[in-house]
Amino acid sequence: MSGDKKAKAKAEQAKGKVKEAAGRAVGNESMEAKGRAEQAKGDARQAKEKIKDVFKH
């Protein structure tokens, strides 16, 4: 997996977790949902890169 894209996926996941936790802490459901969505985007990006690696080898 490309190091740059892997790092971007991990950063999105971490940012999403922080946003979700912050939203939960202050009772902001919208922020919490955006955090979950961001985590899902990072998960999808990571899965895509892993699939590309499988077919590359």
Residue, then its C-alpha position, 0 to 999 in steps of 0.5 A: m500500500s502506498g505510504d502516503k495513501k495509507a497515512k491519509a486513511k489512518a489520519e481520516q480514521a483518527k480525525g473521525k474518532v476524535k470528532e465522534a468523541a467530541g460530538r458525543a461529549v457535548g451532545n452534538e449528534s450531527m458532529e458525532a455522525k460526521g465523525r462516524a462518516e469520516q471514519a467510514k471514509g478512511d476505512a474504505r480508502q484503506a480497504k481500496e489500497k489493500i485490494k490494489d496491493v493484492f492484485k499488484h503482487 
